[in-house]
Amino acid sequence: MGWRASGWRMASSGTSELTHPTQLRGRTPPWGAVGWFVLASLVLAALALRLSGLAAEGFADDEVHKWLAAARYLTGDFGGDDVEHPMLMKSLVALSLAAFRGALAPETITRLPSAAAGALTVLAGAFLGRRLFGRAAGLMAAGLLALAPTAVGYQRIAKEDTLLGLFFTLCLWCLAEARAAADDGRGREQRRFEAWSAAFLGAAFASKYFVFYFLIPLLCYAWLERVSAWRVPLRRWATLVLLALAVFLVLNWAPLLPGTADYMVRYIRGDAVGGDRGVSESILFMGKLYGNLALRGDATPWWFFGAFAALKFAPVTALLGFGGLALALVRRAPAHRVVLPWLAVFLAFSLIAGGKYGRFFVSAMPAFLLLAAHAAAELARGAAAGLAAWRGASLAPTRRWATAAVAVALIAPEAEAAVTHAPHDRLYLSPLAGGDRNVTWFLPHCDYFDAGVREAVQWVAANAEPGAEVASEVDWTVRLYAERAGRTDLASSPVLAGRACHSGRPCYVLVQAGRLYRHNEVAVARLQARDPAFVARIRGTDAVRVYRLAPGEPLFPSDAQPTVRRP
């Protein structure tokens, strides 16, 4: 079945390279009635999985800032402590708050935009997959995006990565359509898709400041130019850049505010902005603490996201995803020249980025799942051709049955895992990594995302003495839930030597499975020798343990040096 973009010989499936979907030629084939039914069903399933029980987990530290910023937006205050993130996500949360205040839980209101964007990503991924690899691959990619528990779980949190992934998928879909229109001489459609691609790029940057992503469409164009009649004059480039910038500023005009530049300088420098915030100068990954700051010798390994892709999806998805990547690297057809720069730029910049988090993969996840669907479609194509030749049967019905069988084998394990892990889908871990029993070993910081803290604070609020102290890694989350429980008397402190449990009052220490760091590991090790006063469990595993220290009892050894925590 092997072929290269430089030669035109027949594939064993009977499809010529010239007409193969990966050549990005001609108009995109229609879905048909059955295709639309399957796609609509997948989008509805994606919505159901993402919206069901959105408040089952309490706010993470990052989400508290989204909630508070959205409330400020409704009063006309667009400053605050969260300026390092663009406005679009917070604006959507503000709209959600205006529409559902009093009717839905704050956690649900805050996460609604991300959940909706996740379902829309299913649709965007299907359209991009159909354009790049054909209808079958497009529907299989949609199935993975809709039902994979890692996709579901990471798109249920109020972080900007889901919006970035959605708009970037749309950006590259329009880019691929523009290339196909250019090769067919459909100049008007080419220019229209170019404009939409630029607009979606502006929306992507209004979602998250991953500015290095601007390289991806440029690299795609430069690589496609070698095998295409597509040419964009310099004047047209200028117009598209201005369009992207205009969309960016319409959706995110905070950079124009006078205080933004000063805030960003202080944030990048590491100053405390807006009070104590949950940070991670180190991160627990595969049972080991790594540095999580830029250009350090002990930084998280370069294969961090490769391991995430391999072990946070079902084994068959991971196998086909890496198989599709190998296929793309070998063939380098026009369609592959859209997906490969996407992954390459993401991975290249992750090597020098300040921190690596599982949620970052969400913006590149469509590319990986598209490659898995591409490999699955090629597998079905080859199996159908071989089976039809062996049995002397007609190719078309054989291919339909083969495609359906491969699609079920690919998507069913993800769907089963999503249902059994709901509403805590982020906690899915592949059997290749030990499954559920190893969830606290692989990447608990990102997979737990402060789940269990709400329940721990509620217990403390119901049992703590007046004026007691609560030591944790998530000051804002503790204060929010303590206030909600009517315990404004509780004092919150960070788990740092010289600052935690120094009030002379009873001190309740929250130890989270996902927040073991170098600055607190000594204290956590000392606490593990005693029984916790309370444990918040998720799926049978300890997520948060609460320890009570008597007044004056130290949390850190007496010789521990005071810690200054920097982001």
C-alpha positions as CSV (number, residue, x, y, z in Angstrom):
1,M,0.0,0.0,0.0
2,G,3.0,2.3,0.3
3,W,3.2,5.4,-1.9
4,R,4.9,8.8,-1.9
5,A,3.6,12.2,-2.9
6,S,6.3,12.3,-5.6
7,G,5.1,9.2,-7.5
8,W,1.7,8.2,-8.9
9,R,1.1,4.5,-8.7
10,M,-1.9,2.6,-7.7
11,A,-2.4,1.7,-4.0
12,S,-3.4,-1.9,-3.3
13,S,-6.9,-0.7,-2.3
14,G,-7.6,0.4,-5.8
15,T,-7.4,4.1,-5.0
16,S,-4.9,6.1,-7.0
17,E,-2.6,8.4,-5.2
18,L,-3.9,11.3,-7.3
19,T,-7.5,10.8,-6.0
20,H,-6.5,9.8,-2.4
21,P,-8.0,12.2,0.2
22,T,-4.6,13.1,1.5
23,Q,-3.8,14.9,-1.8
24,L,-6.3,17.7,-0.9
25,R,-7.7,17.8,-4.3
26,G,-11.3,18.7,-5.4
27,R,-14.2,19.6,-3.2
28,T,-14.7,17.9,0.1
29,P,-17.1,14.9,-0.3
30,P,-20.5,15.4,1.4
31,W,-21.3,13.5,4.6
32,G,-24.5,12.0,3.3
33,A,-27.5,11.2,5.5
34,V,-25.8,8.4,7.4
35,G,-22.7,10.5,8.0
36,W,-24.6,13.5,9.3
37,F,-26.6,11.2,11.6
38,V,-23.4,9.6,13.0
39,L,-21.8,13.0,13.4
40,A,-24.8,14.6,15.1
41,S,-25.0,11.6,17.5
42,L,-21.3,12.0,18.4
43,V,-21.7,15.7,19.1
44,L,-24.7,15.1,21.3
45,A,-22.8,12.3,23.2
46,A,-19.9,14.7,23.6
47,L,-22.2,17.3,25.1
48,A,-23.8,14.8,27.4
49,L,-20.4,13.5,28.7
50,R,-19.1,17.1,29.2
51,L,-22.1,18.7,30.8
52,S,-23.2,15.9,33.1
53,G,-22.2,16.5,36.7
54,L,-20.0,19.5,35.9
55,A,-20.0,20.5,39.5
56,A,-19.1,17.0,40.7
57,E,-15.6,18.4,41.5
58,G,-15.0,21.6,43.3
59,F,-13.1,24.6,41.9
60,A,-9.4,24.2,41.1
61,D,-7.2,27.2,42.1
62,D,-7.0,28.3,38.4
63,E,-10.8,28.1,38.1
64,V,-11.4,30.3,41.1
65,H,-9.6,33.1,39.2
66,K,-11.9,32.6,36.2
67,W,-15.0,32.8,38.4
68,L,-13.9,35.9,40.2
69,A,-12.8,37.6,36.9
70,A,-16.1,36.8,35.3
71,A,-18.0,38.4,38.2
72,R,-15.8,41.5,37.9
73,Y,-16.4,41.7,34.1
74,L,-20.2,42.0,34.8
75,T,-19.4,45.1,36.9
76,G,-17.2,46.7,34.2
77,D,-13.9,45.8,35.9
78,F,-11.6,44.2,33.3
79,G,-8.4,44.2,35.4
80,G,-7.8,42.1,38.4
81,D,-5.4,39.3,39.1
82,D,-5.9,37.1,35.9
83,V,-4.6,39.5,33.2
84,E,-1.9,37.0,32.1
85,H,-4.7,35.1,30.4
86,P,-6.7,36.5,27.5
87,M,-10.2,37.8,27.9
88,L,-12.2,35.4,25.7
89,M,-12.6,32.5,28.2
90,K,-13.5,34.9,31.0
91,S,-15.9,36.8,28.8
92,L,-17.7,33.6,28.0
93,V,-17.8,32.7,31.6
94,A,-19.3,36.1,32.3
95,L,-22.0,35.5,29.8
96,S,-22.7,32.1,31.3
97,L,-22.9,33.8,34.7
98,A,-25.3,36.4,33.5
99,A,-27.5,33.7,31.9
100,F,-27.5,31.1,34.7
101,R,-26.8,32.9,38.0
102,G,-28.8,31.3,40.7
103,A,-30.0,28.4,38.5
104,L,-26.7,26.5,38.2
105,A,-23.8,25.9,40.6
106,P,-20.9,28.3,40.2
107,E,-18.6,25.4,39.2
108,T,-21.0,24.5,36.4
109,I,-21.4,28.1,35.2
110,T,-17.6,28.5,35.0
111,R,-17.0,25.3,33.1
112,L,-19.9,25.6,30.6
113,P,-18.0,27.5,27.9
114,S,-15.2,24.9,27.9
115,A,-17.6,22.0,27.8
116,A,-19.5,23.5,24.9
117,A,-16.2,24.3,23.1
118,G,-15.2,20.7,23.6
119,A,-18.3,19.5,21.9
120,L,-17.7,21.9,19.0
121,T,-14.2,20.6,18.7
122,V,-15.8,17.2,17.8
123,L,-17.5,18.9,14.8
124,A,-14.3,20.9,13.8
125,G,-12.2,17.7,14.1
126,A,-14.6,15.9,11.9
127,F,-14.5,18.5,9.2
128,L,-10.7,18.7,9.3
129,G,-10.4,14.9,9.3
130,R,-12.8,14.6,6.3
131,R,-10.8,17.2,4.3
132,L,-7.4,15.6,5.1
133,F,-8.1,11.9,5.2
134,G,-11.7,11.2,4.0
135,R,-15.1,10.8,5.5
136,A,-14.4,7.6,7.4
137,A,-11.4,9.1,9.1
138,G,-13.3,12.3,9.8
139,L,-16.0,10.3,11.6
140,M,-13.6,8.2,13.5
141,A,-11.7,11.3,14.6
142,A,-15.0,12.8,15.8
143,G,-15.7,9.6,17.7
144,L,-12.3,9.8,19.5
145,L,-12.7,13.5,20.3
146,A,-16.2,13.0,21.6
147,L,-15.7,9.9,23.7
148,A,-12.1,9.5,24.8
149,P,-12.1,10.1,28.6
150,T,-9.0,12.2,28.4
151,A,-10.6,14.5,25.9
152,V,-13.8,14.6,27.9
153,G,-12.1,15.2,31.3
154,Y,-9.7,17.9,30.2
155,Q,-12.4,19.7,28.3
156,R,-14.6,19.9,31.5
157,I,-12.3,22.3,33.3
158,A,-12.3,26.0,32.9
159,K,-9.0,26.5,31.2
160,E,-8.2,28.2,27.9
161,D,-6.6,25.2,26.2
162,T,-10.0,23.8,24.9
163,L,-10.8,27.1,23.1
164,L,-7.3,27.2,21.6
165,G,-7.7,23.7,20.3
166,L,-11.1,24.4,18.8
167,F,-10.1,27.6,17.0
168,F,-6.8,26.1,15.8
169,T,-8.6,23.1,14.4
170,L,-10.9,25.4,12.5
171,C,-7.9,27.5,11.4
172,L,-6.2,24.5,9.8
173,W,-9.4,23.2,8.3
174,C,-9.9,26.4,6.4
175,L,-6.2,26.4,5.4
176,A,-6.6,22.9,3.9
177,E,-9.7,24.0,2.1
178,A,-7.9,27.1,0.8
179,R,-5.1,24.9,-0.6
180,A,-7.6,22.5,-2.3
181,A,-9.5,25.5,-3.8
182,A,-6.2,27.0,-5.1
183,D,-5.2,23.8,-6.9
184,D,-8.6,23.6,-8.5
185,G,-8.6,27.2,-9.6
186,R,-11.5,28.2,-7.3
187,G,-10.0,31.6,-6.5
188,R,-13.1,33.0,-4.7
189,E,-13.4,30.0,-2.4
190,Q,-9.6,30.1,-1.8
191,R,-9.7,33.7,-0.6
192,R,-12.8,33.1,1.5
193,F,-11.1,30.2,3.3
194,E,-7.9,32.1,3.7
195,A,-9.9,34.9,5.4
196,W,-11.6,32.4,7.7
197,S,-8.4,30.8,8.6
198,A,-6.9,34.1,9.6
199,A,-10.0,35.0,11.6
200,F,-9.8,31.7,13.5
201,L,-6.1,32.2,14.2
202,G,-6.9,35.6,15.8
203,A,-9.6,33.9,17.9
204,A,-7.1,31.2,19.0
205,F,-4.7,33.8,20.3
206,A,-7.6,35.6,22.0
207,S,-8.1,32.3,23.8
208,K,-4.5,31.6,25.0
209,Y,-1.2,33.4,24.5
210,F,0.5,30.4,22.7
211,V,1.9,33.0,20.3
212,F,4.4,30.5,18.9
213,Y,1.5,28.8,17.2
214,F,1.6,31.5,14.5
215,L,4.5,29.4,13.0
216,I,2.2,26.5,12.3
217,P,0.1,28.0,9.4
218,L,3.2,29.6,8.0
219,L,5.1,26.2,8.0
220,C,2.1,24.5,6.5
221,Y,1.9,27.0,3.7
222,A,5.6,26.9,3.0
223,W,5.6,23.1,2.9
224,L,2.5,22.8,0.8
225,E,3.8,25.4,-1.6
226,R,6.3,22.9,-2.9
227,V,3.5,20.5,-4.1
228,S,0.8,22.9,-4.9
229,A,-0.3,25.8,-7.1
230,W,-1.2,27.7,-4.0
231,R,0.4,31.1,-3.9
232,V,-0.4,34.0,-1.5
233,P,1.0,37.4,-2.6
234,L,2.7,39.6,0.0
235,R,-0.1,42.1,0.0
236,R,-2.6,39.4,0.7
237,W,-0.5,38.2,3.6
238,A,-0.6,41.7,5.0
239,T,-4.4,41.7,4.7
240,L,-4.7,38.4,6.5
241,V,-2.4,39.4,9.3
242,L,-4.4,42.6,9.9
243,L,-7.6,40.5,9.9
244,A,-6.2,38.1,12.5
245,L,-5.0,41.0,14.6
246,A,-8.4,42.7,14.4
247,V,-10.3,39.6,15.5
248,F,-7.7,39.2,18.3
249,L,-8.3,42.7,19.6
250,V,-12.1,42.6,19.3
251,L,-12.2,39.5,21.4
252,N,-9.3,40.4,23.7
253,W,-8.7,44.2,24.1
254,A,-7.2,43.9,27.5
255,P,-3.6,44.4,26.1
256,L,-4.7,47.9,25.3
257,L,-5.5,48.8,28.9
258,P,-2.8,50.9,30.6
259,G,-2.2,48.6,33.5
260,T,-1.8,45.4,31.5
261,A,1.9,45.9,30.5
262,D,2.9,46.6,34.1
263,Y,1.0,43.5,35.4
264,M,2.6,41.2,32.8
265,V,6.1,42.4,33.6
266,R,5.5,41.7,37.3
267,Y,3.9,38.3,36.5
268,I,6.8,37.2,34.2
269,R,9.3,38.4,36.8
270,G,7.7,36.2,39.4
271,D,6.2,38.8,41.7
272,A,3.1,38.0,43.7
273,V,0.2,39.3,41.8
274,G,-3.3,39.2,43.3
275,G,-2.4,37.2,46.5
276,D,-1.0,33.7,47.0
277,R,-1.7,31.5,44.0
278,G,-1.2,27.8,43.5
279,V,2.0,27.3,41.7
280,S,4.3,24.4,40.8
281,E,8.0,25.0,40.6
282,S,8.2,21.2,40.4
283,I,5.8,18.5,39.2
284,L,5.2,14.9,40.1
285,F,5.5,12.8,36.9
286,M,5.7,9.0,36.8
287,G,6.5,8.9,40.5
288,K,9.4,11.4,40.4
289,L,9.6,15.1,41.1
290,Y,11.0,17.1,38.2
291,G,11.7,20.8,37.9
292,N,8.9,22.7,36.1
293,L,10.6,25.9,35.2
294,A,12.3,26.9,32.0
295,L,15.9,26.0,31.0
296,R,16.7,24.0,34.2
297,G,18.8,20.9,34.1
298,D,16.3,18.9,36.1
299,A,13.3,19.8,34.0
300,T,10.5,17.4,33.0
301,P,11.8,15.0,30.3
302,W,11.5,15.9,26.6
303,W,9.2,12.8,26.1
304,F,6.6,14.1,28.6
305,F,3.9,14.7,26.0
306,G,4.8,11.5,24.2
307,A,4.1,9.6,27.4
308,F,0.9,11.5,27.9
309,A,-0.3,10.6,24.4
310,A,0.7,6.9,25.0
311,L,-0.8,6.4,28.4
312,K,-3.8,8.7,28.6
313,F,-5.7,7.1,25.7
314,A,-6.8,3.5,25.2
315,P,-4.0,1.3,24.0
316,V,-5.5,0.9,20.5
317,T,-5.8,4.7,20.1
318,A,-2.2,5.2,21.2
319,L,-0.9,2.5,18.9
320,L,-2.8,3.9,15.9
321,G,-1.9,7.4,16.8
322,F,1.8,6.7,16.7
323,G,1.3,4.5,13.7
324,G,-0.5,7.4,11.9
325,L,2.4,9.6,12.9
326,A,4.9,7.2,11.3
327,L,2.7,6.9,8.2
328,A,2.7,10.7,7.9
329,L,6.4,11.0,8.3
330,V,7.0,8.4,5.6
331,R,4.4,9.6,3.0
332,R,4.5,13.4,3.6
333,A,1.4,13.9,1.4
334,P,-0.2,17.3,1.4
335,A,-2.6,16.4,4.2
336,H,0.3,15.2,6.4
337,R,1.9,18.6,5.8
338,V,-0.9,20.2,7.7
339,V,-0.8,17.9,10.7
340,L,2.9,17.4,11.1
341,P,3.9,21.1,11.6
342,W,1.1,21.3,14.2
343,L,2.6,18.6,16.3
344,A,6.2,19.6,15.6
345,V,5.8,23.2,16.7
346,F,3.9,22.2,19.8
347,L,6.6,19.7,20.8
348,A,9.5,21.9,19.9
349,F,8.3,24.8,22.1
350,S,7.4,22.4,24.9
351,L,11.1,21.7,25.2
352,I,11.9,25.3,26.2
353,A,8.6,26.2,27.8
354,G,8.5,27.2,31.5
355,G,6.3,24.3,32.5
356,K,4.6,21.2,31.1
357,Y,1.1,20.4,32.0
358,G,-1.3,17.7,30.7
359,R,-3.9,20.3,29.8
360,F,-1.5,21.9,27.3
361,F,-1.8,18.7,25.1
362,V,-5.5,19.6,24.6
363,S,-4.6,22.1,21.9
364,A,-2.6,19.5,20.0
365,M,-4.8,16.6,20.8
366,P,-6.9,16.9,17.6
367,A,-3.8,16.4,15.6
368,F,-2.9,13.1,17.4
369,L,-6.4,11.7,17.3
370,L,-6.7,12.7,13.6
371,L,-3.6,10.6,12.9
372,A,-5.0,7.7,14.9
373,A,-8.2,7.9,12.7
374,H,-6.1,8.2,9.6
375,A,-4.2,5.0,10.4
376,A,-7.5,3.3,11.3
377,A,-9.0,4.3,8.0
378,E,-5.9,3.1,6.0
379,L,-6.0,-0.2,8.0
380,A,-9.7,-0.7,7.0
381,R,-9.0,0.3,3.4
382,G,-6.2,-2.2,3.1
383,A,-8.1,-5.0,4.9
384,A,-11.1,-4.5,2.6
385,A,-9.0,-4.6,-0.5
386,G,-7.3,-7.8,0.6
387,L,-10.5,-9.5,1.7
388,A,-12.3,-8.5,-1.4
389,A,-9.5,-9.9,-3.6
390,W,-9.4,-13.1,-1.6
391,R,-13.1,-13.7,-1.7
392,G,-13.7,-12.3,-5.1
393,A,-16.3,-10.0,-3.5
394,S,-17.3,-6.4,-4.4
395,L,-14.9,-3.9,-2.9
396,A,-17.4,-1.2,-1.9
397,P,-19.6,-3.2,0.6
398,T,-16.5,-5.0,1.9
399,R,-14.9,-1.6,2.6
400,R,-18.0,-0.4,4.5
401,W,-18.0,-3.4,6.7
402,A,-14.3,-3.3,7.3
403,T,-14.5,0.4,8.2
404,A,-17.3,-0.1,10.6
405,A,-15.5,-3.0,12.3
406,V,-12.3,-0.9,12.7
407,A,-14.2,2.1,13.9
408,V,-15.9,0.0,16.6
409,A,-12.6,-1.5,17.7
410,L,-11.0,1.9,17.9
411,I,-13.8,3.9,19.6
412,A,-15.5,1.3,21.9
413,P,-12.6,1.1,24.4
414,E,-12.6,4.9,24.8
415,A,-16.4,5.1,25.1
416,E,-16.4,2.4,27.8
417,A,-13.7,4.1,29.7
418,A,-15.5,7.5,29.5
419,V,-18.7,6.1,30.9
420,T,-17.1,4.1,33.7
421,H,-14.9,7.0,34.8
422,A,-17.5,9.8,34.6
423,P,-17.7,12.4,36.0
424,H,-13.9,12.1,36.8
425,D,-12.7,11.2,33.3
426,R,-9.3,12.9,33.8
427,L,-8.4,10.1,36.1
428,Y,-8.4,7.5,33.3
429,L,-5.0,5.9,32.8
430,S,-4.2,3.3,30.2
431,P,-3.8,-0.4,31.3
432,L,-0.3,-0.1,29.8
433,A,0.5,2.2,32.8
434,G,-1.3,0.1,35.4
435,G,-4.8,1.7,35.0
436,D,-6.7,3.2,37.9
437,R,-4.3,1.9,40.6
438,N,-1.5,4.1,39.3
439,V,-3.4,7.4,38.8
440,T,-1.5,9.1,41.7
441,W,1.8,7.9,40.1
442,F,1.5,9.2,36.6
443,L,0.5,12.9,36.5
444,P,-1.7,13.6,39.6
445,H,-1.2,17.4,39.5
446,C,-3.0,17.6,36.2
447,D,-5.4,14.7,36.5
448,Y,-6.8,15.6,39.9
449,F,-6.7,19.4,39.3
450,D,-7.6,20.1,42.9
451,A,-10.5,17.7,43.0
452,G,-11.4,16.9,46.6
453,V,-10.4,20.2,48.1
454,R,-14.0,21.5,48.3
455,E,-15.0,18.5,50.4
456,A,-11.9,18.8,52.6
457,V,-12.6,22.4,53.3
458,Q,-16.2,21.7,54.0
459,W,-15.1,19.1,56.6
460,V,-12.7,21.6,58.2
461,A,-15.4,24.3,58.2
462,A,-17.7,21.9,60.1
463,N,-15.2,20.7,62.6
464,A,-12.4,23.3,63.1
465,E,-12.1,25.5,66.2
466,P,-12.9,29.2,65.9
467,G,-10.0,31.1,64.3
468,A,-8.2,27.9,63.2
469,E,-5.6,27.9,60.5
470,V,-5.8,26.0,57.2
471,A,-2.5,25.3,55.5
472,S,-2.7,24.3,51.8
473,E,-1.3,24.9,48.3
474,V,-4.5,26.5,47.1
475,D,-5.1,29.6,49.2
476,W,-7.9,31.1,47.0
477,T,-9.8,27.8,46.8
478,V,-9.7,27.4,50.5
479,R,-10.8,30.9,51.2
480,L,-13.7,30.7,48.7
481,Y,-15.1,27.4,50.2
482,A,-14.5,28.5,53.8
483,E,-16.4,31.7,53.1
484,R,-19.2,29.8,51.4
485,A,-19.5,27.6,54.5
486,G,-19.7,30.7,56.7
487,R,-16.3,30.3,58.2
488,T,-14.6,33.6,57.4
489,D,-12.8,33.2,60.7
490,L,-10.5,30.5,59.3
491,A,-7.0,31.8,58.4
492,S,-5.4,30.4,55.3
493,S,-1.6,29.9,54.9
494,P,0.6,28.3,52.3
495,V,2.5,25.1,53.0
496,L,5.9,26.8,53.2
497,A,8.6,26.6,55.8
498,G,8.4,29.7,58.0
499,R,4.8,30.4,57.0
500,A,2.6,27.4,57.6
501,C,1.1,26.6,61.0
502,H,2.7,29.6,62.7
503,S,-0.4,31.2,64.1
504,G,-0.3,29.4,67.5
505,R,-3.8,28.0,66.8
506,P,-4.9,24.5,65.7
507,C,-3.7,24.0,62.1
508,Y,-5.5,21.9,59.6
509,V,-3.1,20.8,56.8
510,L,-4.5,19.8,53.4
511,V,-2.3,17.3,51.6
512,Q,-3.3,16.8,48.0
513,A,-2.3,13.8,45.8
514,G,-1.7,16.2,43.0
515,R,0.3,18.8,44.8
516,L,3.4,17.2,46.1
517,Y,6.3,19.6,45.4
518,R,9.9,20.0,46.5
519,H,9.0,22.9,48.8
520,N,6.5,20.7,50.7
521,E,7.8,17.2,50.5
522,V,9.5,17.2,53.9
523,A,6.3,18.3,55.6
524,V,4.2,15.8,53.7
525,A,6.6,13.0,54.6
526,R,6.4,13.9,58.3
527,L,2.6,13.9,58.2
528,Q,2.3,10.5,56.5
529,A,3.5,8.9,59.8
530,R,0.2,9.9,61.4
531,D,-3.5,9.2,60.7
532,P,-5.4,11.9,58.9
533,A,-8.4,13.5,60.5
534,F,-10.3,13.3,57.3
535,V,-9.8,11.9,53.8
536,A,-11.6,13.0,50.6
537,R,-11.6,10.0,48.3
538,I,-12.4,9.9,44.5
539,R,-13.0,6.6,42.9
540,G,-11.7,4.9,46.0
541,T,-8.3,6.7,46.1
542,D,-7.2,9.4,48.5
543,A,-7.4,12.7,46.8
544,V,-7.0,15.0,49.8
545,R,-5.9,14.2,53.3
546,V,-6.5,16.6,56.2
547,Y,-4.2,16.5,59.2
548,R,-4.8,18.4,62.4
549,L,-1.8,19.9,64.2
550,A,-2.2,21.1,67.8
551,P,-1.5,24.8,68.6
552,G,2.2,25.5,68.3
553,E,3.0,22.0,66.8
554,P,5.4,22.6,63.9
555,L,4.7,21.4,60.4
556,F,8.3,21.6,59.1
557,P,11.5,20.4,61.0
558,S,13.1,23.1,63.1
559,D,16.1,23.4,60.8
560,A,13.9,23.9,57.6
561,Q,14.8,27.1,55.8
562,P,12.0,29.6,55.1
563,T,10.8,29.2,51.5
564,V,10.0,31.9,49.0
565,R,7.7,30.4,46.4
566,R,7.9,31.6,42.9
567,P,5.7,30.7,39.9
